[in-house]
Amino acid sequence: MKVETELKLDIAAIQKALKQENLDGWLFYYFHANDDLALRILKLHDDGHFFSRRWFYLIPKEGSPKKLVHRIEDNSLDSLPGEKHVYVGWRQLEELLPKVLDGCKKVGMQYSPGNAVPYISRVDAGTIEMVRACGVEVASAADLVSRFEATWTKKQLETHIEACTNLKNIVFESFKKIKDTLSAGKTINEYEVQEFIWQRFQQLGMTANSRPIVAVNAHSGQPHYQPNENSFAPIKEGDFVLIDLWAKLKEPHDAVYADITWTGFVGTAVPEKYTKIFNVVKGGLDAALNLVKERVKADKTLYGWEVDDAARNSITASGYGDDFVHRTGHSIGLEVHANGANMDNLETKDKRRVLPNTCFSIEPGVYLKEFGVRSEIDVFVGEGEVIVAADPIQDKVIAIMSL
């Protein structure tokens, strides 16, 4: 397994990336909490500074960085290296910005042409116009963000594999709880299974940004349905059950998420109507995963939108394209929805590259009125390899009462 042991952010690493991206610099702009990406990438998110005025920070492909800060907060970027320029009024800001950008013909910013990838669009149109007025072309920093926000260390991959293994075990524990409860003549519902999963997270030292999805029958046809203590459905024999759960280890602090979805039927034999739709979904998942493996093996560039197309084309060919109503997958990292390429050519056309040492979900679904099927795996793309944690992936609907 070839994974870099450390991926530290430093000026030299950014400058190397800028040369590879054919950019003269990376221009960061911050005002009124517009760009949390900038704070994290520049290591400013926990330095205690209060920012109330506009600032710019340029990392050129060569040489020393430059800062442009307001007089009343002229120490706001002192933790970063580089030459400082200080302004007071807007006239002085517009006078100094060209000096900061001197020598740059093309810079990257947190901007997406046409807002095609809204996850990266953090800089307002007026500021883009201001930079262009300096005679500088603005390009999207989307792939730069992926490099410094979405790539994993070897240690992070290990936390992901442990988390994914835990989640898969919890799925089968949940199915077994349903079986044992019903076999004992007792009742159980969606919320009780959700609560069981949540408690298992705590017992295994895991955390999540929200509670898991436990959806029965028609509820499984609603992709983001969640039960709660006041609204839930009973789980009975003959029901179809979807469980979507995501979590990461509480420690270490840089642990990354895992996110999987499995489906089961409360019976000893799965009816054909569920098997049929599961196979359609599995076909889409296989098509997407095979594309990823082929491109990585051939060392060819892969874009997020292409992975979505592979899954969507397969499901459409089976006659269920209109019932696949969300993107194929999302970037995974410190957050369950992270800042690398998404597998998407539906909600957006994600033209970001799938970079080495990044992870994303593949989770096609078909959603009908009576029930919905989603199958979700996590895919880590390393240097010349593809890792799917907690293999093997689901290949059939689980007959819960036969466990």
VOBAKOL-578349 format. One line per field, with one value per residue (C-alpha): y, z, x; residue in three letters; residue number from 1. Coordinates in steps of 0.05 Angstrom, whole numbers, plus 5000, padded with zeros to 4 digits. Example, Ala and Ser with C-alpha at 12.3 -4.5 7.8 and 13.67 -1.06 7.14 Angstrom:
REM residues 2
north	[4910/4979]
up	[5156/5143]
east	[5246/5273]
residuo	[Ala/Ser]
num	[1/2]
END
This chain:
REM residues 403
north	[5000/5066/5124/5185/5183/5258/5311/5375/5442/5490/5545/5500/5448/5500/5530/5461/5451/5519/5501/5436/5473/5526/5583/5643/5644/5625/5686/5679/5729/5733/5776/5762/5686/5677/5624/5571/5535/5592/5591/5517/5515/5574/5545/5606/5569/5562/5618/5662/5721/5761/5783/5841/5873/5847/5814/5782/5733/5714/5654/5662/5603/5631/5678/5704/5711/5778/5802/5859/5875/5932/5981/5964/5890/5896/5836/5790/5750/5755/5679/5672/5689/5744/5818/5860/5915/5956/5995/6040/6059/6027/6072/6049/5976/5983/6019/5965/5903/5910/5915/5850/5817/5845/5791/5748/5737/5681/5664/5612/5633/5598/5610/5566/5591/5595/5568/5499/5471/5513/5477/5517/5584/5626/5691/5741/5765/5836/5815/5773/5835/5874/5824/5822/5898/5890/5854/5785/5725/5687/5611/5562/5537/5475/5424/5462/5458/5383/5375/5411/5394/5325/5284/5235/5211/5137/5147/5176/5118/5071/5109/5104/5029/5019/5064/5029/4960/4984/5010/4945/4906/4953/4942/4867/4878/4921/4869/4816/4860/4865/4790/4773/4824/4800/4727/4740/4765/4837/4901/4945/5009/5053/5101/5044/5016/5086/5095/5027/5048/5115/5080/5033/5093/5117/5048/5042/5112/5141/5206/5233/5300/5272/5208/5150/5135/5075/5073/5021/5008/5075/5113/5081/5114/5182/5188/5233/5207/5202/5177/5213/5201/5231/5203/5132/5070/5000/4945/4880/4815/4826/4897/4925/4961/5010/5031/5088/5105/5149/5162/5171/5155/5207/5200/5217/5288/5281/5217/5215/5190/5126/5124/5062/5039/4968/4940/4881/4845/4821/4749/4686/4695/4762/4776/4785/4858/4877/4834/4864/4936/4918/4887/4950/4992/4943/4947/5022/5015/4964/5007/5066/5026/4991/5058/5082/5019/5022/5094/5085/5022/5059/5121/5165/5227/5215/5269/5266/5275/5214/5168/5194/5182/5110/5094/5135/5107/5036/5051/5089/5030/4987/5034/5069/5132/5178/5145/5159/5229/5248/5248/5183/5202/5254/5269/5241/5269/5304/5319/5265/5312/5338/5385/5339/5318/5294/5240/5285/5302/5313/5365/5397/5379/5366/5377/5368/5313/5252/5261/5208/5197/5220/5183/5187/5148/5111/5106/5099/5090/5076/5107/5082/5100/5032/5027/5052/5017/5050/5014/5053/5040/5084/5085/5107/5123/5114/5117/5065/5027/5029/5009/4993/4987/4931/4889/4850/4899/4880/4835/4818/4842/4811/4762/4787/4729/4681/4713]
up	[5000/4978/5019/5040/5114/5122/5080/5116/5091/5080/5031/4991/4982/4957/4910/4881/4870/4837/4786/4771/4762/4718/4765/4785/4854/4902/4926/4991/5008/5074/5098/5146/5150/5074/5069/5122/5071/5073/5149/5151/5094/5123/5193/5219/5242/5314/5324/5363/5316/5305/5232/5219/5158/5090/5080/5022/5025/4963/4958/4892/4855/4871/4924/4988/5003/5009/5057/5051/5118/5150/5196/5256/5249/5220/5261/5237/5190/5231/5241/5166/5130/5079/5065/5097/5062/5106/5081/5115/5065/5003/4957/4990/4985/4910/4904/4941/4912/4845/4883/4920/4853/4817/4774/4771/4707/4732/4804/4835/4882/4917/4856/4808/4737/4730/4802/4771/4836/4890/4945/4924/4910/4971/4938/4915/4843/4861/4891/4830/4788/4832/4820/4745/4744/4765/4699/4731/4707/4760/4757/4803/4861/4866/4854/4900/4955/4944/4950/5017/5046/5021/5017/5073/5111/5123/5194/5171/5124/5182/5222/5163/5156/5230/5228/5166/5197/5259/5218/5179/5244/5272/5211/5224/5299/5282/5235/5289/5341/5295/5286/5360/5383/5334/5347/5421/5404/5421/5380/5351/5309/5267/5324/5371/5320/5307/5382/5386/5331/5365/5431/5395/5367/5438/5462/5405/5414/5352/5336/5280/5260/5261/5275/5224/5176/5192/5141/5131/5068/5037/5083/5047/4984/5016/5010/5072/5116/5190/5247/5313/5381/5359/5288/5268/5236/5267/5238/5225/5189/5114/5117/5076/5118/5096/5144/5126/5179/5182/5237/5253/5313/5368/5373/5342/5328/5253/5245/5182/5168/5141/5109/5086/5069/5072/5060/5089/5087/5151/5129/5110/5035/4998/4950/4876/4874/4923/4891/4823/4845/4887/4826/4786/4839/4847/4772/4777/4836/4799/4737/4776/4817/4755/4721/4781/4782/4707/4709/4770/4740/4675/4713/4675/4699/4729/4742/4791/4737/4700/4759/4765/4691/4696/4752/4722/4652/4680/4720/4663/4616/4665/4660/4727/4711/4732/4801/4814/4843/4874/4857/4858/4914/4957/4982/5051/5101/5169/5152/5123/5064/5052/5002/4948/4884/4888/4841/4809/4740/4763/4817/4791/4738/4783/4740/4798/4790/4834/4866/4897/4972/4971/4989/4966/4970/4913/4932/4874/4892/4861/4899/4887/4924/4959/4977/4957/4951/4961/4965/4991/4995/5009/4958/4974/4914/4932/4890/4837/4880/4901/4971/4991/5067/5100/5037/5013/4993/4996/4938/4957/5003/5071/5095/5166/5197/5170/5206]
east	[5000/5031/5006/5048/5063/5053/5019/5036/5014/5072/5090/5138/5083/5034/5085/5100/5025/5018/5071/5036/4970/5003/4982/5023/4993/4938/4900/4860/4807/4768/4710/4653/4664/4659/4713/4724/4768/4818/4821/4835/4885/4924/4919/4881/4818/4841/4891/4843/4842/4778/4771/4723/4757/4775/4843/4881/4938/4977/5022/5061/5090/5159/5184/5153/5078/5045/4991/4940/4907/4868/4902/4858/4875/4945/4969/4914/4960/5023/5024/5036/5101/5106/5110/5055/5015/4968/4907/4856/4803/4774/4815/4879/4856/4845/4912/4951/4919/4955/5021/5005/4989/5049/5081/5018/4980/4935/4916/4872/4816/4758/4714/4676/4659/4584/4580/4584/4614/4581/4620/4682/4648/4668/4690/4637/4632/4651/4717/4732/4719/4767/4822/4809/4812/4885/4898/4899/4861/4823/4819/4784/4827/4782/4837/4884/4832/4826/4901/4905/4836/4817/4881/4894/4956/4970/4946/4880/4868/4877/4825/4777/4787/4773/4712/4685/4695/4657/4600/4592/4592/4539/4495/4493/4484/4424/4395/4406/4371/4310/4309/4318/4266/4213/4230/4217/4148/4166/4159/4213/4213/4258/4275/4294/4343/4370/4381/4415/4464/4477/4493/4541/4577/4590/4611/4661/4690/4659/4624/4580/4551/4480/4441/4438/4381/4337/4281/4227/4186/4162/4209/4268/4243/4259/4335/4345/4289/4306/4262/4260/4229/4163/4158/4176/4148/4145/4189/4152/4162/4155/4185/4243/4296/4350/4406/4452/4504/4566/4616/4690/4734/4734/4809/4857/4833/4848/4807/4765/4694/4666/4597/4560/4489/4460/4390/4354/4287/4252/4242/4278/4272/4277/4220/4238/4215/4269/4322/4307/4317/4378/4411/4397/4430/4488/4499/4507/4554/4596/4600/4625/4675/4702/4714/4753/4795/4808/4831/4875/4908/4921/4945/4895/4859/4790/4738/4681/4627/4653/4641/4570/4558/4582/4532/4475/4483/4478/4416/4384/4397/4358/4298/4304/4343/4286/4286/4359/4350/4417/4491/4529/4576/4611/4681/4697/4747/4746/4674/4628/4617/4687/4720/4748/4714/4642/4617/4566/4540/4468/4464/4528/4579/4638/4700/4748/4799/4798/4866/4911/4902/4829/4766/4693/4629/4595/4522/4473/4399/4331/4273/4202/4138/4135/4209/4278/4345/4412/4479/4539/4613/4673/4729/4800/4844/4918/4980/4963/4912/4839/4818/4746/4745/4705/4704/4666/4611/4538/4518/4446/4391/4402/4348/4346/4307/4359/4418]
residuo	[Met/Lys/Val/Glu/Thr/Glu/Leu/Lys/Leu/Asp/Ile/Ala/Ala/Ile/Gln/Lys/Ala/Leu/Lys/Gln/Glu/Asn/Leu/Asp/Gly/Trp/Leu/Phe/Tyr/Tyr/Phe/His/Ala/Asn/Asp/Asp/Leu/Ala/Leu/Arg/Ile/Leu/Lys/Leu/His/Asp/Asp/Gly/His/Phe/Phe/Ser/Arg/Arg/Trp/Phe/Tyr/Leu/Ile/Pro/Lys/Glu/Gly/Ser/Pro/Lys/Lys/Leu/Val/His/Arg/Ile/Glu/Asp/Asn/Ser/Leu/Asp/Ser/Leu/Pro/Gly/Glu/Lys/His/Val/Tyr/Val/Gly/Trp/Arg/Gln/Leu/Glu/Glu/Leu/Leu/Pro/Lys/Val/Leu/Asp/Gly/Cys/Lys/Lys/Val/Gly/Met/Gln/Tyr/Ser/Pro/Gly/Asn/Ala/Val/Pro/Tyr/Ile/Ser/Arg/Val/Asp/Ala/Gly/Thr/Ile/Glu/Met/Val/Arg/Ala/Cys/Gly/Val/Glu/Val/Ala/Ser/Ala/Ala/Asp/Leu/Val/Ser/Arg/Phe/Glu/Ala/Thr/Trp/Thr/Lys/Lys/Gln/Leu/Glu/Thr/His/Ile/Glu/Ala/Cys/Thr/Asn/Leu/Lys/Asn/Ile/Val/Phe/Glu/Ser/Phe/Lys/Lys/Ile/Lys/Asp/Thr/Leu/Ser/Ala/Gly/Lys/Thr/Ile/Asn/Glu/Tyr/Glu/Val/Gln/Glu/Phe/Ile/Trp/Gln/Arg/Phe/Gln/Gln/Leu/Gly/Met/Thr/Ala/Asn/Ser/Arg/Pro/Ile/Val/Ala/Val/Asn/Ala/His/Ser/Gly/Gln/Pro/His/Tyr/Gln/Pro/Asn/Glu/Asn/Ser/Phe/Ala/Pro/Ile/Lys/Glu/Gly/Asp/Phe/Val/Leu/Ile/Asp/Leu/Trp/Ala/Lys/Leu/Lys/Glu/Pro/His/Asp/Ala/Val/Tyr/Ala/Asp/Ile/Thr/Trp/Thr/Gly/Phe/Val/Gly/Thr/Ala/Val/Pro/Glu/Lys/Tyr/Thr/Lys/Ile/Phe/Asn/Val/Val/Lys/Gly/Gly/Leu/Asp/Ala/Ala/Leu/Asn/Leu/Val/Lys/Glu/Arg/Val/Lys/Ala/Asp/Lys/Thr/Leu/Tyr/Gly/Trp/Glu/Val/Asp/Asp/Ala/Ala/Arg/Asn/Ser/Ile/Thr/Ala/Ser/Gly/Tyr/Gly/Asp/Asp/Phe/Val/His/Arg/Thr/Gly/His/Ser/Ile/Gly/Leu/Glu/Val/His/Ala/Asn/Gly/Ala/Asn/Met/Asp/Asn/Leu/Glu/Thr/Lys/Asp/Lys/Arg/Arg/Val/Leu/Pro/Asn/Thr/Cys/Phe/Ser/Ile/Glu/Pro/Gly/Val/Tyr/Leu/Lys/Glu/Phe/Gly/Val/Arg/Ser/Glu/Ile/Asp/Val/Phe/Val/Gly/Glu/Gly/Glu/Val/Ile/Val/Ala/Ala/Asp/Pro/Ile/Gln/Asp/Lys/Val/Ile/Ala/Ile/Met/Ser/Leu]
num	[1/2/3/4/5/6/7/8/9/10/11/12/13/14/15/16/17/18/19/20/21/22/23/24/25/26/27/28/29/30/31/32/33/34/35/36/37/38/39/40/41/42/43/44/45/46/47/48/49/50/51/52/53/54/55/56/57/58/59/60/61/62/63/64/65/66/67/68/69/70/71/72/73/74/75/76/77/78/79/80/81/82/83/84/85/86/87/88/89/90/91/92/93/94/95/96/97/98/99/100/101/102/103/104/105/106/107/108/109/110/111/112/113/114/115/116/117/118/119/120/121/122/123/124/125/126/127/128/129/130/131/132/133/134/135/136/137/138/139/140/141/142/143/144/145/146/147/148/149/150/151/152/153/154/155/156/157/158/159/160/161/162/163/164/165/166/167/168/169/170/171/172/173/174/175/176/177/178/179/180/181/182/183/184/185/186/187/188/189/190/191/192/193/194/195/196/197/198/199/200/201/202/203/204/205/206/207/208/209/210/211/212/213/214/215/216/217/218/219/220/221/222/223/224/225/226/227/228/229/230/231/232/233/234/235/236/237/238/239/240/241/242/243/244/245/246/247/248/249/250/251/252/253/254/255/256/257/258/259/260/261/262/263/264/265/266/267/268/269/270/271/272/273/274/275/276/277/278/279/280/281/282/283/284/285/286/287/288/289/290/291/292/293/294/295/296/297/298/299/300/301/302/303/304/305/306/307/308/309/310/311/312/313/314/315/316/317/318/319/320/321/322/323/324/325/326/327/328/329/330/331/332/333/334/335/336/337/338/339/340/341/342/343/344/345/346/347/348/349/350/351/352/353/354/355/356/357/358/359/360/361/362/363/364/365/366/367/368/369/370/371/372/373/374/375/376/377/378/379/380/381/382/383/384/385/386/387/388/389/390/391/392/393/394/395/396/397/398/399/400/401/402/403]
END
